[in-house]
Amino acid sequence: MDLKSEFSPLKKVVVATPGKEKERLAPKTLYELQYAEIPDLIELKSEHDEFKRKLAEAGAEVVDIREEIKKLNKEELIDYISSHSECKLSLESLDVETLADIAISGLTFTEALKMGLIKDYILGEDSDFCVKPLVNIMFTRDPGMVMGKTYIMGKMRWESRRSEPELLVKVLKPERVIKAEKGYFEGGDFMPMGYGKLLMGFGTRSSALGVNDVLPKLMELGELDEAVLVRLETPEYHPNRGIGHLDTVMGIPSRDVIIYYSYLDSMKVFIYNKSGVKRVEKPLREVLKDYLAKDLRVVFIGGGEYYAEEREHWLLASNIIVVDKNKIIAYEHNRITNKLLTEVGIKVITFRGNEIIKEGGERSGPRCMTLPLVKS
């Protein structure tokens, strides 16, 4: 693992192909699984396959959690499933492939009964989960992140996602790991800027307590010198449905270009380093000139026109993944922002994401679906 910066060329990346876990989404289970909508599963898979293909065509080695988990041994899989099961299960008769699928796709009470895995029970219903499905595992960005040669094991705000960080560490087996143990700390808020500098959002998904826990650990290891911290607040009527992670409001396609939601200008910015933390009385886009480029070019989402900006912000124009110098993958439907990026020298590779963007408890995009391991 070796990650220089958000805008460095992508060499190796982790994804998770959607599968049977998505079939668990029904009107009755949406709330329990903290999901927004029920996607068209065939179209969803097709869109994700196109995305993976474009990552590979751009030169990245694509590692799929759905395949990598099958490399765990039977005992590891049984231990993981048993520790996250609501039922007393007898799993020894199952093969590795079946166990790997259960770890991601979950297991209902009815399925466990039919498979002869559960003996000691009184009642159970079709919608009861012995093992909850990881319906958000497709969004590999959030449960783990890399800075330098250090892997950070996240801590998720949503209860339905709290086992994901553990599973990724079991599968990826990173050598040097920092574990987030306090508050919440998620990869969608985490943007390394190179040379020991970090841009970090908190407030809506990651929390101040998570920042307090993880950043000193990174500093102690020598991975972090200074962090720009931005307190995120959502302007929409429904909290946590407009601004989720930092990558829903800004992106860094190049050292001298940022994609920017103008509402960020009203948010509080802090600088953290070995001297402590201090409030900065400047908009984030001005602060970043000291960390990225003095002649930093700001591409406002939708060109800054109110309705275009609100619409393309909602459709995640900033949620991009950098695959090479001045080259990104983005949703095709954010046409205004994509055109503006092209005009400042960014090559924009697009793909359809009409079902993917429905995913998760908020909305999700290209950056959400990637956990970069090597960017150099």
Residue pairs with C-beta under 8 A, 6 or more apart in sequence:
1 146
1 149
1 150
1 151
1 174
1 175
1 373
1 374
2 146
2 148
2 149
2 373
2 374
2 375
2 376
3 146
3 147
3 148
3 192
3 372
3 373
3 374
3 375
3 376
4 148
4 192
4 194
4 375
4 376
5 192
5 193
5 194
5 255
5 375
6 191
6 192
6 193
6 199
6 252
6 322
6 375
7 194
7 252
7 253
7 254
7 255
7 322
8 194
8 322
8 375
8 376
9 59
9 322
9 323
9 324
9 325
9 375
9 376
10 55
10 58
10 59
10 60
10 321
10 322
10 323
10 324
10 370
10 372
10 374
10 375
11 59
11 60
11 61
11 374
11 375
11 376
12 60
12 61
12 63
12 372
12 373
12 374
13 55
13 60
13 61
13 62
13 63
13 321
13 370
13 371
13 372
13 373
14 63
14 64
14 65
14 140
14 144
14 168
14 172
14 370
14 371
14 372
14 373
15 48
15 51
15 52
15 55
15 62
15 63
15 64
15 65
15 138
15 140
15 369
15 370
15 371
16 64
16 65
16 66
16 104
16 137
16 138
16 139
16 140
16 369
17 45
17 48
17 49
17 52
17 64
17 66
17 138
18 41
18 44
18 45
18 48
18 138
19 66
19 101
19 104
19 105
20 101
20 104
20 105
20 133
21 104
21 105
21 106
21 133
21 134
21 135
21 137
22 39
22 41
22 44
22 135
23 41
23 105
24 33
24 105
24 106
24 108
24 129
24 133
24 135
25 33
25 35
25 38
25 39
25 135
26 38
26 127
27 38
28 127
29 35
29 127
30 36
30 37
30 38
32 160
33 132
33 133
33 135
33 160
34 136
34 158
34 159
34 160
34 161
34 361
35 135
35 136
35 359
35 360
35 361
36 358
36 359
36 360
36 361
36 362
36 363
37 358
37 359
39 355
39 356
39 358
39 359
40 355
43 354
43 355
44 355
44 356
44 359
47 351
47 352
47 353
47 354
47 355
47 356
48 138
48 356
48 369
50 351
50 352
51 329
51 351
51 353
51 356
51 366
51 369
52 62
52 64
54 329
54 349
54 351
55 62
55 321
55 323
55 329
55 370
56 62
58 323
58 324
58 327
58 329
58 349
59 323
59 324
60 323
61 374
63 172
63 373
65 104
65 137
65 140
65 167
65 168
65 171
66 104
68 171
68 172
69 77
69 100
69 103
69 104
69 167
69 171
70 96
70 97
70 100
71 171
72 80
72 96
72 100
72 170
72 171
73 96
74 95
74 96
74 99
76 170
77 96
77 99
77 100
77 103
78 91
78 92
78 99
80 103
80 166
80 167
80 170
81 89
81 91
81 99
81 102
81 103
81 107
81 131
82 89
82 91
84 131
84 132
84 163
85 107
85 130
85 131
86 128
86 129
86 130
86 131
86 132
87 109
87 112
87 118
87 121
87 124
87 130
87 131
88 118
88 119
88 120
88 121
89 107
89 112
89 117
89 118
89 130
89 131
90 116
90 117
90 118
90 119
91 99
91 117
93 116
94 102
94 115
94 117
102 131
103 131
103 134
103 167
104 133
104 134
104 137
104 167
105 133
105 134
106 129
106 130
106 131
106 132
106 133
106 134
107 117
107 129
107 130
107 131
108 126
108 127
108 128
108 129
108 130
109 118
109 121
109 124
109 125
109 126
109 128
109 129
109 130
110 124
110 125
110 126
110 128
111 130
112 118
112 130
113 121
113 124
118 124
118 130
132 160
132 163
134 161
134 163
134 164
134 167
135 160
136 142
136 158
136 160
136 161
136 164
136 359
136 360
136 361
137 164
137 167
138 359
138 364
138 369
139 359
139 360
139 364
139 368
139 369
140 168
140 369
140 370
140 371
141 187
141 188
141 247
141 367
141 368
141 369
141 370
141 371
142 154
142 156
142 161
142 164
142 186
142 187
142 188
142 205
142 245
142 368
143 153
143 154
143 156
143 161
143 164
143 165
143 167
143 168
143 186
143 187
143 371
144 151
144 152
144 153
144 154
144 165
144 168
144 169
144 172
144 187
144 371
145 151
145 152
145 154
145 187
145 190
145 371
146 152
146 371
146 372
146 373
147 190
147 192
147 198
147 218
147 223
147 224
148 192
148 221
148 222
148 223
149 175
149 176
149 223
150 176
150 177
150 178
150 218
150 221
150 223
151 169
151 172
151 174
151 175
151 176
151 177
151 178
152 177
152 178
152 179
152 180
152 185
152 187
152 190
152 214
152 218
153 165
153 166
153 168
153 169
153 177
153 178
153 179
153 180
154 164
154 165
154 180
154 185
154 186
154 187
155 162
155 165
155 180
155 181
155 182
155 183
155 184
155 185
155 186
155 210
156 162
156 164
156 165
156 184
156 186
157 184
157 186
157 205
157 206
157 207
158 361
165 180
168 371
169 177
172 373
176 221
178 214
178 217
178 218
178 221
180 210
180 213
180 214
181 213
182 209
182 210
182 212
182 213
183 206
183 207
183 208
183 209
183 210
183 211
183 212
183 213
184 205
184 206
184 207
184 209
184 210
185 206
185 207
185 210
185 211
185 213
185 214
186 205
186 206
186 210
186 245
187 245
187 371
188 201
188 205
188 206
188 244
188 245
188 246
188 247
188 248
188 367
188 368
189 200
189 201
189 202
189 205
189 206
189 232
189 245
189 246
189 247
190 198
190 200
190 206
190 246
191 198
191 199
191 200
191 246
191 247
191 252
192 198
192 199
193 199
193 228
193 252
193 291
193 292
194 255
195 225
196 222
196 223
196 224
196 225
196 226
197 225
197 226
197 227
197 228
197 291
198 215
198 218
198 224
198 226
198 227
198 228
199 227
199 228
199 230
199 246
199 252
199 288
199 291
200 206
200 211
200 215
200 227
200 228
200 229
200 230
200 246
201 229
201 230
201 232
201 245
201 246
202 208
202 210
202 211
202 229
202 230
202 231
202 232
203 231
203 232
203 233
204 232
204 233
204 234
204 239
204 240
204 243
204 244
204 245
205 232
205 240
205 244
205 245
206 245
211 229
211 272
215 224
215 227
215 272
218 224
219 225
219 274
225 273
225 274
226 271
226 272
226 273
227 271
227 272
227 273
228 269
228 270
228 271
228 284
228 287
228 288
228 291
229 269
229 270
229 271
229 272
229 277
230 246
230 264
230 267
230 268
230 269
230 270
230 284
231 267
231 268
231 269
231 270
232 243
232 245
232 246
232 249
232 267
233 243
233 267
234 240
234 241
234 242
234 243
234 244
235 242
235 243
235 263
236 242
236 243
240 361
240 362
241 362
242 248
242 313
242 314
243 249
243 261
243 263
244 362
244 363
245 368
247 318
247 319
247 365
247 367
247 368
248 313
248 316
248 318
248 319
248 362
248 363
248 365
249 260
249 261
249 263
249 264
249 313
249 318
250 258
250 259
250 260
250 261
250 264
250 284
250 318
251 258
251 259
251 318
251 319
251 320
251 328
251 367
252 258
252 259
252 292
252 322
253 259
253 320
253 322
253 326
253 328
253 341
253 346
254 322
254 325
254 326
254 345
254 346
255 292
255 293
256 292
256 293
256 295
256 296
256 297
257 296
257 297
257 299
257 341
257 344
257 345
257 346
258 285
258 288
258 292
258 296
258 297
258 298
258 299
259 299
259 301
259 317
259 318
259 320
259 337
259 341
260 285
260 298
260 299
260 300
260 301
260 318
261 300
261 301
261 309
261 313
261 318
262 300
262 301
262 304
262 309
264 283
264 284
264 285
265 283
265 284
265 285
267 284
268 279
269 279
269 280
269 282
269 283
269 284
269 287
270 277
270 278
270 279
270 280
271 277
271 278
271 280
271 287
280 287
285 296
285 298
288 296
289 296
297 344
299 337
299 340
299 341
299 344
300 309
300 340
301 308
301 309
301 312
301 313
301 317
301 318
301 334
301 337
302 308
302 309
302 310
302 311
302 312
302 313
302 317
302 336
302 337
303 309
303 336
303 337
303 340
308 336
312 334
312 336
312 337
314 363
315 331
315 333
315 334
315 357
315 363
316 331
316 334
316 357
316 363
316 364
316 365
317 330
317 331
317 334
317 336
317 337
317 338
318 337
319 330
319 331
319 364
319 365
319 366
319 367
319 368
320 328
320 329
320 330
320 365
320 366
320 367
321 328
321 329
321 366
321 367
321 369
321 370
321 372
322 328
322 375
323 329
323 349
326 345
326 346
326 347
327 346
327 347
327 349
328 341
328 346
328 347
328 348
328 349
329 349
329 350
329 351
329 366
330 337
330 338
330 341
330 348
330 349
330 350
330 365
330 366
331 350
331 351
331 352
331 353
331 357
331 365
331 366
332 338
332 350
332 351
332 352
332 353
333 352
333 353
333 354
338 348
338 350
341 348
342 348
351 366
353 365
353 366
356 364
356 365
356 369
357 363
357 364
357 365
360 368
